[in-house]
Amino acid sequence: MIEYLSANMWQVWAVVAVLGLILELSSGDFFIICFAIGACGAAVVSPFASFYVQLAVFGLITALSIYQVRPFALRYLHKDEPNRVSNADALMGRVGRVTETIEAKGFGRVAIDGDDWKAVSADETAIPEGTRVKVVGRESIIITVERLA
């Protein structure tokens, strides 16, 4: 097994790169992707260089990526967003349509951008199906909405 891996280090570097990309999807701060870029560079030189040269290439390309690629990506992909909201927090202020009547002091359903959310009324009154509403709050996966005029 060791002989196979040492003869095919490009596969190990490819796995490291893919894992880096997967981990980057969960963080979104363009830091882990720099390690994936370094692993790609090491995979390219692996058929021609020793393991120590591959490690040096990995470290060098990763460092260059952290200081060159990451600032570029942050500047152009996260413009003017010091506090990026995600998931359900991004729903605040969004407008949707009631798909299932929201009962007084009860629950209903609201569609926002193709997603269906369990909802309650902010003023605890019934909101009929088809009414346009605005998201004003969230508790776990239940959103609080109010009618739009």
Backbone as a ProteinNet text record, in pm:
[ID]
protein_1_A
[PRIMARY]
MIEYLSANMWQVWAVVAVLGLILELSSGDFFIICFAIGACGAAVVSPFASFYVQLAVFGLITALSIYQVRPFALRYLHKDEPNRVSNADALMGRVGRVTETIEAKGFGRVAIDGDDWKAVSADETAIPEGTRVKVVGRESIIITVERLA
[TERTIARY]
82.3	0	87	192.2	281.7	350.6	389.4	456.1	361	236.2	138	118.1	101.2	79.1	200.3	321	439.1	458.1	411.5	421.4	310	202.7	86.8	44.5	140.3	111.5	11.8	-0.5	-95.8	-237.1	-266.3	-399.3	-421.5	-318.1	-328.8	-352.7	-276.2	-293.8	-431.8	-482.4	-616.4	-723.2	-706.8	-801.7	-794.3	-673.6	-657.8	-726.4	-711.3	-774.5	-926.7	-981.6	-1127.3	-1180.3	-1111.5	-1153.9	-1148.7	-1046.6	-1038.2	-1154.9	-1193.1	-1307.1	-1437	-1453.1	-1574	-1578.9	-1467.4	-1464.4	-1487.4	-1440.1	-1460.9	-1609.3	-1684.6	-1828.5	-1897.5	-1844.6	-1907.7	-1861.7	-1748.1	-1699.8	-1725.3	-1692.4	-1718.3	-1629.2	-1514.6	-1427.2	-1302	-1296.5	-1188.3	-1051.7	-1046.2	-919.1	-880.2	-972.2	-942.3	-919	-980.9	-961.4	-816	-745.1	-603	-522	-559.2	-492.4	-526.8	-649.1	-687.6	-607.6	-585	-504.8	-360.7	-306.9	-172.3	-162.2	-265.2	-266.8	-271	-341.5	-343.3	-203.5	-133.7	2.8	95.5	82.7	164.8	131.2	4	-35.4	27.4	40.9	99.9	247.4	321.1	464.8	495.4	397.5	423.7	486.3	452.6	518.4	666.8	709.6	846.2	935.2	879.6	957.2	944	1038.5	1034.8	924.5	900.2	795.4	825.7	950	987.1	969.2	995.4	971.9	821.1	743.8	597.5	546.2	598.5	558.1	596.2	714.6	757.1	666.3	630.7	540	403	355.1	227.4	230.2	334.1	345.1	358.6	438.6	460.4	332.5	268.3	146.1	33.7	25.1	-75.7	-51.5	73.4	105.3	75.2	114.4	83.9	-66.9	-141	-286.6	-348.4	-296.9	-351.8	-329.7	-215.1	-183.2	-225.9	-256.7	-295.6	-440.2	-477.5	-610.5	-718.6	-693.7	-795.9	-838.5	-747.4	-792.6	-871.1	-827	-897.3	-1039.5	-1053.7	-1185.3	-1274.4	-1219.8	-1300.2	-1345.9	-1258.1	-1290.6	-1401.2	-1396.4	-1491.9	-1613.7	-1607.6	-1722.1	-1803	-1746.1	-1818.7	-1812.2	-1863.4	-1860.4	-1948.9	-1893.6	-1969.3	-2055.8	-2005.5	-2081	-1997.6	-1985.3	-1904.8	-1966.2	-2097.8	-2167	-2259.8	-2208.3	-2288.7	-2389.9	-2515.3	-2617.3	-2639.1	-2676.6	-2700.8	-2819.4	-2862.8	-2971.1	-3097.2	-3156.1	-3283.8	-3270.3	-3153.3	-3135.6	-3146.3	-3118.2	-3128.2	-3273.8	-3367.7	-3509.6	-3565.8	-3499.7	-3552.1	-3577.3	-3699.8	-3735.8	-3780.9	-3771.5	-3812.5	-3964.9	-4013.9	-4157.6	-4194.2	-4306.2	-4354.3	-4505.1	-4559.2	-4703.8	-4752.7	-4864.6	-4922.2	-4977.2	-4931.1	-4977.2	-5077.6	-5079.1	-5176.7	-5216.5	-5345	-5394.4	-5327	-5279.9	-5221.4	-5336.4	-5360.8	-5472.7	-5440.5	-5545.5	-5526.8	-5464.2	-5354.7	-5278.9	-5238.8	-5218.9	-5180.5	-5076.3	-5064.6	-4962.6	-5022.3	-4939.8	-4973.6	-4844.6	-4850.6	-4732.3	-4714.8	-4586	-4552.6	-4445.6	-4463.6	-4364.4	-4277.7	-4145.5	-4049.4	-3943.8	-3935.6	-3837.2	-3837.9	-3954.3	-3965.5	-3954.2	-3919.9	-3912.2	-4039	-4085.3	-4207.9	-4171.5	-4218.2	-4182.9	-4307.2	-4294.3	-4400.1	-4398.8	-4517.5	-4522.1	-4632	-4609.7	-4710.9	-4728.8	-4842.2	-4871.4	-4812.5	-4754.3	-4694.4	-4799.7	-4918.8	-5023.6	-5126.6	-5093.3	-5175	-5315.7	-5331.4	-5459.4	-5444.9	-5558.5	-5556.9	-5515.3	-5436.2	-5396.1	-5435.6	-5526	-5575.7	-5471.6	-5495.4	-5409.1	-5404.2	-5286.3	-5268.4	-5224.2	-5224.8	-5186.1	-5034	-4988.9	-4844.5	-4804.9	-4695.3	-4649.3	-4499.8	-4454.9	-4313.6	-4263.8	-4144.6	-4086.6	-4030.6	-4076.6	-4031	-3957.6	-3958.1	-3890.6	-3875.6	-3797.2	-3774.3	-3745.5	-3807.7	-3780.8	-3759.2	-3632.5	-3594.1	-3628	-3715.7	-3751	-3889.5	-3946.4	-4078.7	-4058.5	-4109.4	-4093.6	-4217.1	-4195.7	-4305.3	-4323.8	-4450.1	-4477.7	-4585.4	-4587.1	-4694.2	-4743.4	-4870.1	-4931.7	-4867.5	-4860.9	-4820.8	-4946.8	-4941.1	-5058	-5093.1
-119.1	0	125.8	128.5	243.5	264.3	154.4	166	226.3	183.9	235.8	386.5	427.4	569.7	654.2	604	683	691.9	591.5	595.9	680.4	700.9	775.1	886.1	969	1077.5	1178.8	1186.8	1281.9	1250	1120.7	1083	1132.2	1123	1172.6	1323.8	1395	1540.3	1575.1	1494.1	1518.5	1502.4	1402.1	1382.2	1500.3	1547.4	1663.2	1785.2	1804.1	1917.7	1907.8	1791.2	1773.9	1795.3	1740.7	1763.3	1911.9	1980.8	2124.8	2199.6	2160.9	2225.9	2198.2	2075.4	2041.5	2120.9	2128.6	2205.9	2354.4	2405.2	2546.7	2577.5	2482.5	2504	2530.8	2474.4	2495.6	2624.6	2679.9	2800.1	2927.2	2925.7	3041	3160.4	3143.2	3258.1	3255.4	3165.5	3156.8	3132.4	3063.1	3030.5	2886.2	2794.3	2652.3	2624.6	2702.2	2681.3	2706.1	2787.2	2810.8	2682.4	2600.2	2471.5	2376.3	2384.3	2302.3	2343.3	2472.8	2520.9	2472.1	2475.9	2424.9	2275.9	2200.9	2056.6	2028.6	2110.7	2095	2118	2218.4	2244.4	2128.1	2071.9	1956.8	1835.2	1818.7	1706.1	1717.1	1839	1859.8	1820.5	1853.7	1823.3	1684.4	1614.3	1486.1	1379.4	1369.2	1265.5	1294.3	1418.4	1457.5	1487.9	1495.4	1545.2	1452.4	1466.6	1388.1	1441.3	1365.5	1403.9	1538.7	1563.4	1689.8	1809.1	1790.2	1897.1	1920.6	1812.7	1826.7	1905.2	1875.8	1950.8	2097.7	2124.3	2263.1	2335.7	2269.9	2330.1	2354.4	2256.5	2271.5	2394.1	2405.3	2518.2	2651.6	2655.4	2779.5	2826.9	2736.5	2775.5	2810.1	2738	2770.7	2910.3	2941.4	3073.8	3183.8	3161.3	3260.6	3279.1	3170	3178.9	3258.1	3235.7	3306.9	3457.5	3496.2	3639.3	3702.9	3622.5	3678.5	3645.4	3519.3	3476.4	3514.7	3490.7	3516.6	3663	3759.1	3899.3	3937.2	3885.8	3912.7	3857.5	3732.4	3669.3	3741.6	3778.3	3849.6	3985.6	4054.4	4187.4	4182.8	4084.8	4083.6	3995.4	3903.7	3815.7	3848.9	3926.6	3968.3	4119.2	4189.1	4335	4391.5	4482.5	4558	4470.1	4354.9	4265.8	4229.4	4318.8	4285	4170.7	4164.7	4057.3	3985.9	3880.5	3805	3718	3730.4	3643.8	3526.8	3416.3	3298.9	3221.6	3125.3	3035.3	3112.9	3077.5	3137.3	3284.7	3327.1	3468.2	3557.8	3505.2	3583	3609.3	3545.8	3565.8	3695.9	3755.9	3876.5	3985.8	4036.8	4143	4094.3	3964.6	3911.2	3906.9	3908.6	3906.1	3770.2	3715.9	3587.2	3587.8	3472.1	3458	3342.2	3363.7	3260.4	3148.9	3026.3	2911.7	2827.3	2841.1	2772.4	2872.7	2897.4	3001	2993.3	3109.2	3118.2	3145	3049.4	3060.4	3163	3222.2	3314.6	3237	3289.4	3224.4	3081.6	3058.4	2926.1	2935.8	2828.9	2820.8	2813.4	2844.5	2830.9	2811.1	2828.5	2809.6	2930.7	2966.6	3079.9	3034.7	3069.7	3037.6	3160.8	3140.9	3247.7	3190.3	3244.1	3199.7	3048.8	2990.1	2847.7	2759.4	2815.4	2737.7	2760.4	2655.3	2662.3	2662.6	2765.1	2781.5	2776.9	2716.4	2722.3	2862.8	2922.5	3064.1	3090.9	3197.7	3250.9	3398.5	3451.7	3593	3675.2	3789.9	3877.7	3932.9	3963.4	4019.2	3914.4	3787	3672.4	3672.9	3733.1	3728.2	3633.6	3590.4	3499.1	3574.5	3509.4	3566.2	3464.4	3502.4	3406	3369.6	3257	3207.4	3308.5	3326.3	3418.4	3558.4	3589.7	3722.2	3737.2	3853.9	3882.3	3924.7	3867.1	3893.7	3922.3	3986.3	4018.9	3948.7	3891.3	3821.8	3925.4	3918.3	4013.8	3945.9	3814.3	3744.6	3596.6	3530	3387.3	3324.2	3211.3	3132.1	2989	2946.7	2815.9	2812.7	2721.3	2713.6	2770.8	2839.1	2901.1	3051.2	3105	3248.1	3324	3449.3	3537.3	3638.7	3653.6	3740	3841.4	3949.5	4047.5	4078.2	4117.4	4148.8	4270.4	4267.9	4386.1	4457.8	4587.6	4667.2	4645.8
0	0	0	83.2	90.1	-44.2	-107.6	-237.4	-341.2	-337.8	-432.7	-412.6	-286.8	-258.7	-296.9	-267.2	-300.9	-452.2	-526	-671.9	-734.1	-661.3	-713.9	-618.4	-580.3	-486.4	-542.7	-672	-730	-683	-659	-610.7	-467.5	-385.3	-248.2	-250.1	-333.1	-342.2	-397.9	-490.3	-545.4	-437	-352	-241.2	-144.6	-114	-26.1	-87.6	-218.5	-286	-280.4	-306.7	-303.3	-161.9	-61.9	76.8	112.9	64.6	87.8	26.5	-94.8	-159.4	-85.2	-37	38.4	168.8	238.6	363.1	337.8	225.1	191.5	173.8	122.7	105.8	239.1	347.2	476.9	544.2	503.3	570.2	488.6	360.8	275.2	297.5	364.6	387.2	299.2	203.9	104.7	167.3	280.2	342.1	310.2	330.1	307.7	159.3	72.6	-70.8	-110.9	-35.3	-63.5	-46.1	50.5	68.9	-46.4	-95.6	-210.8	-334.3	-352	-464.7	-450.5	-330.2	-305.2	-332.8	-296.1	-322.5	-472.2	-547.8	-694.2	-752.4	-701.4	-746.9	-714.8	-595	-557.5	-642.1	-678.7	-763.7	-901.8	-951	-1084	-1085.1	-979	-977	-922.4	-867	-802.5	-893.1	-1020.7	-1102.4	-1127.7	-1109	-1145.4	-1025.9	-903.5	-790	-669.8	-577.4	-454.2	-362.4	-257	-162.8	-97.2	-64.7	0.3	-93	-219.8	-317.5	-330.8	-329.2	-335	-215	-96.7	22.8	11	-43.2	-61.2	-159.2	-268.5	-367	-303.4	-227.3	-157.6	-65.9	15.6	107.9	37.4	-67.1	-140.8	-210.4	-281.2	-354	-255.6	-145.1	-44	12.6	46.1	99.9	-1.1	-126.2	-230	-246.7	-238.2	-251.8	-137.7	-17.1	98.8	84.4	30.4	19.6	-112.1	-213.8	-343.2	-380.9	-377.4	-423	-322.7	-194.7	-92.8	-87	-81.5	-80	-205.7	-320.4	-445.3	-438.7	-392.8	-384.6	-283.6	-169.9	-70.8	-121.6	-193	-242.5	-348.2	-436.9	-547.1	-524.9	-431.3	-410.1	-284.9	-193.8	-73.2	-59.3	-157.8	-157.2	-47.7	30.1	130.7	220.6	258.4	345.4	468	563.3	680.5	761.9	767.1	838.8	741.8	680.5	583.1	657.3	621	678.7	584.9	643.8	561.8	617.7	540.8	578.7	615.9	727.1	765.2	802.5	849.5	883.4	760.3	644.6	521.3	482	549.4	518.6	575.1	672.3	735.9	632.3	630.9	538.1	402	375.8	245	234.7	112.9	86.7	28.8	77.8	29.8	15.9	-19.4	-37.8	48.5	119	204.3	115.3	137.9	58	134	264.7	349.5	457.1	472.4	562.7	698.9	744.9	878.5	974.4	1062.4	1156.5	1265	1323.5	1435.4	1550.5	1602.3	1710	1672.2	1541.7	1494.4	1384.8	1310.9	1207.7	1068.8	969.5	829.1	751.8	619.8	535.9	445.1	422	335.6	237.5	109.3	6.6	-18.8	-9.7	-37.3	-129.9	-250.8	-349.7	-369.9	-374	-400.7	-277.6	-163.9	-39.9	41	107.7	185.6	333.5	407.9	548.1	635.1	753.8	853.1	909.9	926.8	965.4	1066.9	1143.7	1235.5	1203.8	1242.4	1220.6	1334.2	1301.2	1402.8	1498	1446.9	1532.5	1574.7	1553.4	1594.6	1535	1415.8	1345.4	1226.3	1174.9	1060.7	933.8	850.9	721.6	615.2	523	425	318.3	256.3	148.7	34.2	-23.5	-135.2	-94.3	33.6	82.4	77.7	34.8	36.7	177.3	225.7	361.6	361.8	470.3	488.5	614.5	608.1	723.1	820	946.7	1047.9	1163.3	1166.4	1275.1	1243.4	1330.2	1311.4	1446.2	1471.1	1590.7	1542.5	1544	1491.7	1342.4	1300.3	1158	1129.4	1226.4	1209.3	1194.1	1083.2	1058.8	1106.4	1144.5	1185.2	1072	1027.4	912	947.2	867.3	876.9	736.1	729.9	600	536.7	403.1	329.6	285.3	280.3	241.3	97.4
[MASK]
+++++++++++++++++++++++++++++++++++++++++++++++++++++++++++++++++++++++++++++++++++++++++++++++++++++++++++++++++++++++++++++++++++++++++++++++++++++

